[in-house]
Amino acid sequence: MTFEDLNLSKPLKNAVQDLGFDTPTPIQVDAFSPILSGKDLIGIAQTGTGKTLAYLLPLLRNLSYSEQKHPRILIVVPTRELAVQVAHEAEQLCAYMNVRIKAVYGGVNINTQAIEFEEGADVVVSTPGRLYDLVLNRAISLKKVQHFVIDEVDEMLEQGFRHQLVSLLELLPEKRQNLMFSATMTTEVKEILDDFFYEPIVIETAPTGTPVENIEQLIYEAPNFFTKLNLLKHLLSEHAEDMKKVLVFAASKKQADIAHEKLDMVYPEQVGVIHSNKSQNYRLGVVDALQNGEYRIVVTTDIMARGIDVSDITHVINLNIPDVAENYMHRIGRTGRANNSGKAISFCTKDEKEYLKVVEDLMGMKVPLNKLPSNVEISEDLLYEEQPKSASKNLSTGSDHTPSGDAFHAKKEKNSKVNQGGSYRRKIKAKYKKPKTRGQKRKK
């Protein structure tokens, strides 16, 4: 099947041709007709399989010109980068259509975004937190929304957006189409489906954890974080011709900053870093630099595991095995996109082997495990969290604790007496049978 067979409008056909798309993915084929018919739908598919176009094409196919101010299509995504990405794809598809598309997210001035909505919008793509704030400020009204899309809902719930998401669902018109797309189906996701979706059609093009066939996977053993950095520098040097566009995932913001600093010393002006402490403009600038070839390497956290769609990423490097197996799938899915081949290399310590086993069980396959190359220096430097934990001191003061040893001496008898409050108070109590106090004198 080709896009010619999907009953697209002529403006959409022209836009798809301009983008160079020939063959739709399975999720795009399976979701097109049900969405076009207006039914609620849940789409489960691997990352990198074209879920965005799977809902944009049928929604835009039915979108007619209107001068009304309030949005008719609302798309909620977990990250700022994904909001920008989805809005950009929608704009490309609407190249021959008169459609107003707005992307809103945190990290930029909310008053500026509110002013922009005075012009009106047909399609709004937003993160849940910023959208909820704009609704509370009455900058956006949801009363005209006809189609509501939740993209990467499992990631959204994992980031703690459940309250905002449920609040938005309760504010939407009762008569609407609900669409949900995700790579995994969790218990929290099912709860939202039961509360807000009406007899949804479920489309699952590949079971969760199905490995992407065109991504070659490899594991290296390494004893600690700084040895992993030595290995990373070794691979980047030895395979410079192949590793042209590399995305490096770190376990935390701190580790991402350390890796960026070390790599920038070896490859100056070729390395960028992205995590939640960076400003939105900076993060978007780094993504553009990677896309345009200005940067060869970008170090990031899991915040970018779903919010980036840079073409032709040759390698994904995992500095750690994530403790959530699905996050491993999202990370490696940044390469091998659009039927291109890719390579995912992960570094694993002994402590992370239990996470690796869970990942392999999820994928139903073993990933080849390589030992550390002999010419890679093993670092003795350790992160704080890698340092051995010293035995805690025995601070017990319980009555059943019996001290022993030469340093222990029993108290003298005079020091073993219980404090009774002083001899004067005892004498007064014995004489008057009650404590003697100075009360306030009564007035005669």
C-alpha positions in Angstrom: 0.0 0.0 0.0 1.1 3.6 -0.7 -0.1 6.9 0.5 -2.1 7.2 -2.7 -4.4 4.4 -1.4 -5.2 6.2 1.9 -7.9 8.5 0.5 -6.0 11.6 1.4 -7.1 15.0 0.2 -5.2 16.6 -2.6 -3.4 19.2 -0.4 -2.3 16.4 1.9 -1.1 14.2 -1.0 1.0 17.1 -2.3 2.5 17.7 1.1 3.3 14.0 1.6 5.0 13.9 -1.8 7.0 17.0 -1.0 8.2 15.2 2.2 9.3 12.2 0.1 7.1 9.7 1.9 6.1 6.7 -0.3 4.9 3.9 1.8 2.8 4.2 5.1 3.8 2.2 8.1 1.5 -0.4 9.6 0.2 1.8 12.4 -0.5 4.6 9.8 -2.5 2.1 7.6 -4.4 0.5 10.5 -5.3 3.7 12.2 -6.4 5.8 9.2 -10.0 4.5 8.6 -11.1 4.2 12.3 -9.8 7.8 13.1 -11.5 9.1 9.9 -14.8 7.6 11.0 -14.6 9.4 14.4 -14.2 6.5 16.7 -12.1 6.5 19.9 -8.8 4.7 19.3 -5.8 3.4 21.1 -2.6 2.9 19.1 0.2 0.8 20.5 3.4 0.7 18.4 7.1 0.9 18.7 8.9 4.2 18.9 10.0 5.3 15.5 7.1 3.7 13.6 5.3 6.9 12.6 2.6 7.3 15.2 2.6 11.0 14.7 1.5 10.8 11.1 -0.9 8.0 12.1 -3.2 10.5 13.8 -2.3 13.7 12.0 -3.2 12.5 8.5 -6.8 11.4 9.2 -7.4 14.4 11.5 -6.2 17.0 9.0 -8.1 15.1 6.3 -11.4 16.1 8.0 -10.3 19.6 9.1 -12.2 22.3 7.2 -11.4 26.0 7.0 -12.7 28.0 9.9 -12.2 31.5 11.3 -13.3 30.6 14.8 -10.8 31.4 17.6 -10.8 28.3 19.7 -8.9 25.1 18.7 -10.7 22.1 17.3 -7.8 19.6 17.5 -5.9 19.3 20.8 -2.7 17.2 21.0 -1.0 16.7 24.4 2.6 15.4 24.6 5.0 14.8 27.5 8.0 17.0 26.5 8.7 20.4 25.1 10.8 18.9 22.3 8.0 16.6 21.2 5.5 19.5 21.2 7.8 21.4 18.8 8.4 18.2 16.7 4.6 17.4 16.3 3.7 21.0 15.5 6.5 21.1 12.9 5.2 17.9 11.3 1.7 19.3 11.3 2.9 22.5 9.6 4.6 20.5 6.9 1.5 18.5 6.2 -0.5 21.7 6.1 1.7 23.4 3.5 -1.2 23.5 1.0 -3.9 24.2 3.6 -5.0 27.3 5.6 -4.6 25.8 9.1 -3.4 27.7 12.2 -1.1 25.6 14.3 0.3 26.6 17.7 2.8 24.8 20.0 2.8 25.7 23.7 5.1 24.4 26.4 6.9 25.5 29.6 10.2 27.2 29.8 9.0 30.3 27.9 7.0 33.3 28.9 3.3 32.3 29.4 2.1 35.9 28.8 3.6 35.9 25.4 1.9 32.6 24.6 -1.4 33.9 25.8 -1.1 36.9 23.5 -0.4 34.6 20.5 -3.7 32.9 21.1 -5.7 36.1 20.5 -5.2 35.4 16.8 -6.9 32.0 17.2 -5.7 28.4 16.5 -7.1 25.3 14.7 -4.6 22.9 16.1 -2.9 23.2 19.5 0.1 20.9 20.5 1.1 21.3 24.1 2.6 19.8 27.2 -0.1 19.2 29.9 1.3 21.6 32.6 1.5 24.7 30.4 -1.8 23.9 28.7 -3.6 23.6 32.0 -2.1 27.0 33.2 -3.3 28.7 30.0 -6.8 27.3 30.4 -6.9 28.5 34.0 -5.8 31.9 32.8 -8.5 31.8 30.2 -6.1 32.3 27.4 -7.3 29.1 25.8 -10.8 27.7 25.7 -11.4 24.0 25.2 -15.1 24.2 24.5 -14.8 23.7 20.7 -12.3 20.8 20.8 -13.6 18.0 18.6 -10.6 15.7 18.6 -8.3 15.1 21.6 -5.0 13.3 21.2 -2.7 12.0 24.0 0.7 11.1 22.5 3.1 9.0 24.6 0.6 8.8 27.4 2.7 6.3 29.4 5.6 8.7 29.5 3.3 11.5 30.5 2.0 9.6 33.5 5.5 8.5 34.5 6.5 12.2 34.6 3.7 12.9 37.1 1.2 14.7 34.8 -1.8 12.5 35.8 -3.5 15.4 37.7 -3.2 17.9 34.8 -4.2 15.3 32.3 -7.3 14.2 34.2 -8.2 17.8 34.8 -8.0 18.6 31.1 -10.1 15.6 30.2 -12.8 16.8 32.6 -12.8 20.3 31.0 -13.3 19.0 27.4 -16.7 18.8 25.7 -18.4 15.5 26.4 -18.9 14.9 22.7 -15.5 14.5 21.2 -13.1 11.9 19.7 -10.4 10.5 21.9 -7.2 9.2 20.5 -4.3 7.7 22.5 -0.9 6.6 21.2 1.8 5.0 23.2 4.6 2.5 23.0 3.5 0.6 26.2 0.2 -0.1 28.0 0.4 0.3 31.8 -2.2 0.0 34.6 -2.5 3.8 34.9 -3.1 4.1 31.1 -5.9 1.5 31.4 -7.5 3.5 34.3 -7.8 6.6 32.1 -9.2 4.5 29.2 -11.9 3.1 31.5 -12.9 6.6 32.8 -12.8 8.7 29.6 -12.8 6.6 26.4 -16.0 5.2 24.8 -15.6 1.7 23.3 -12.2 2.4 21.9 -10.7 0.4 19.0 -7.3 -1.0 20.0 -4.6 -1.3 17.4 -1.3 -2.9 18.3 1.1 -3.3 15.4 3.9 -4.8 17.5 4.0 -6.1 21.0 5.8 -4.0 23.6 9.5 -4.7 23.6 9.7 -6.1 20.0 13.2 -5.2 19.0 13.6 -3.1 15.8 15.2 -5.4 13.3 17.4 -2.7 11.6 19.1 -1.7 14.9 22.2 -3.6 15.7 22.6 -4.0 19.5 25.8 -4.5 21.5 26.8 -4.5 25.2 30.2 -3.7 26.8 31.1 -4.5 30.3 32.7 -1.7 32.3 33.4 -1.4 36.1 32.4 2.2 36.7 31.2 5.5 35.1 34.6 7.0 34.4 35.8 3.8 32.7 32.7 4.0 30.6 33.7 7.5 29.5 37.2 6.2 28.6 35.5 3.5 26.5 33.2 6.0 24.9 36.1 8.2 23.9 37.9 5.1 22.5 34.9 4.1 20.3 34.4 7.7 19.1 38.0 7.8 18.0 38.3 4.3 16.6 35.1 4.5 14.6 35.1 8.2 13.7 34.0 7.5 10.1 30.9 5.5 11.1 29.9 7.4 14.2 28.8 10.6 12.5 25.7 11.5 14.5 25.7 10.1 18.0 23.2 10.4 20.8 24.6 9.5 24.3 22.1 8.7 27.1 23.2 9.3 30.8 21.4 8.2 33.9 21.2 11.7 35.4 21.7 15.4 34.8 24.9 15.3 36.8 26.3 12.4 34.8 25.3 14.1 31.5 27.1 17.3 32.5 30.3 15.3 33.4 30.2 13.3 30.2 29.7 16.6 28.2 32.6 18.2 29.9 35.0 15.3 29.3 33.9 14.8 25.7 34.1 18.5 24.9 37.8 18.5 26.0 38.5 15.9 23.3 36.0 17.1 20.6 35.7 20.8 21.1 32.6 22.5 19.6 31.3 19.1 18.5 29.4 18.1 21.6 26.1 19.4 23.0 24.1 18.5 26.2 20.4 18.5 26.9 18.5 17.9 30.1 15.7 19.6 32.1 18.0 22.2 33.7 18.8 23.7 30.3 16.6 26.5 29.0 14.1 25.7 26.3 15.8 27.8 23.6 19.2 26.2 24.5 17.7 22.7 24.1 16.1 23.5 20.8 19.4 25.0 19.6 21.3 21.8 20.5 18.7 19.7 18.6 19.0 21.9 15.5 22.8 21.8 15.7 22.7 17.9 15.8 20.2 17.9 12.9 22.3 20.2 10.8 25.6 18.4 11.5 27.1 21.2 13.6 27.3 18.8 16.5 28.5 15.3 16.1 27.6 14.2 19.7 24.7 15.1 22.0 24.6 13.9 25.6 21.2 13.8 27.2 19.0 12.1 29.8 15.8 10.1 29.3 13.9 13.4 28.7 15.0 13.1 25.1 14.2 9.4 24.7 10.9 10.3 23.1 11.1 14.0 22.4 13.6 14.0 19.6 13.3 13.0 15.9 16.6 13.9 14.4 17.1 12.1 11.1 20.1 9.8 10.4 21.3 9.3 14.0 24.0 6.6 13.3 24.6 5.5 16.9 22.8 5.5 20.3 25.2 5.1 23.2 23.7 4.1 26.6 26.1 5.0 29.5 23.9 2.9 31.7 21.3 0.2 31.5 18.0 1.9 32.6 16.1 0.4 35.5 12.9 0.6 33.4 13.2 -1.8 30.5 10.8 0.2 28.2 13.1 3.2 28.5 15.8 1.1 26.9 13.5 0.6 23.9 12.7 4.2 23.6 16.4 5.2 23.7 17.6 2.8 21.0 14.5 3.8 18.9 16.2 7.2 18.3 18.3 5.4 15.6 17.2 3.1 12.8 14.3 5.3 12.0 12.5 5.5 8.6 13.8 2.1 7.6 17.4 3.2 8.0 19.9 1.0 9.8 21.3 2.0 13.2 23.5 0.8 16.0 22.9 0.9 19.8 25.8 0.3 22.1 25.3 0.0 25.9 27.7 0.0 28.8 26.9 -2.2 31.7 28.4 -2.6 35.2 27.9 -5.7 37.4 25.2 -4.0 39.3 23.3 -3.2 36.1 23.3 -6.8 34.8 19.9 -7.4 36.6 18.4 -4.5 34.5 20.0 -6.0 31.4 18.3 -9.3 32.0 14.9 -7.6 32.3 15.5 -5.8 29.0 16.5 -9.0 27.3 13.4 -10.7 28.7 11.2 -7.9 27.3 12.8 -8.2 23.9 12.9 -12.0 23.9 16.5 -12.0 22.8 20.1 -11.9 24.1 22.2 -8.9 23.3 25.9 -9.8 22.5 28.1 -9.0 25.5 31.7 -7.8 24.9 34.5 -7.4 27.4 36.3 -4.1 27.8 39.0 -3.6 25.1 42.5 -4.1 26.6 43.6 -0.6 25.5 40.9 1.2 27.4 42.1 2.6 30.7 40.3 1.3 33.8 39.6 4.4 36.0 39.9 4.3 39.7 37.8 7.4 40.1 34.3 6.7 41.3 31.1 8.7 41.4 29.7 9.3 44.9 26.9 6.8 44.3 29.5 4.2 43.1 31.7 4.4 46.3 31.5 1.5 48.7 29.2 2.2 51.6 31.0 2.1 55.0 29.4 0.0 57.8 27.1 2.1 59.9 28.2 2.7 63.5 26.3 0.9 66.3 24.4 3.7 68.0 22.1 1.4 70.0 21.3 2.6 73.5 18.7 0.0 74.4 18.6 -1.4 78.0 19.4 -4.9 76.7 22.8 -3.7 75.4 25.5 -5.2 77.6 28.8 -3.3 77.2 32.1 -5.2 77.5 35.8 -4.8 77.0 38.7 -3.3 78.9 37.4 0.3 78.4 34.2 -0.4 80.3 33.9 0.6 83.9 30.9 0.2 86.1 29.5 3.4 87.7 30.3 4.0 91.4 27.4 3.4 93.8 26.9 7.2 94.5 26.6 7.9 90.8 24.1 5.1 90.3 21.3 6.7 92.4 18.2 8.0 90.7 17.8 11.7 90.7 15.0 12.5 93.1 14.9 16.3 92.5 17.1 17.7 95.3 17.3 17.3 99.1 15.3 20.6 99.9 12.3 19.4 97.9 12.3 16.0 99.6 12.4 17.6 103.1 9.6 20.0 102.3 7.5 17.2 100.9 8.1 15.0 103.9 7.1 17.9 106.3 4.0 19.2 104.6 3.0 16.1 102.7 2.7 18.1 99.6 4.9 20.5 97.6 5.1 24.0 99.2 4.5 26.7 96.6 4.0 30.4 96.6 0.4 31.0 95.5 -1.2 34.3 94.8 -2.5 35.9 98.0 -6.3 36.2 98.3 -7.7 39.6 98.6 -9.6 40.3 101.8 
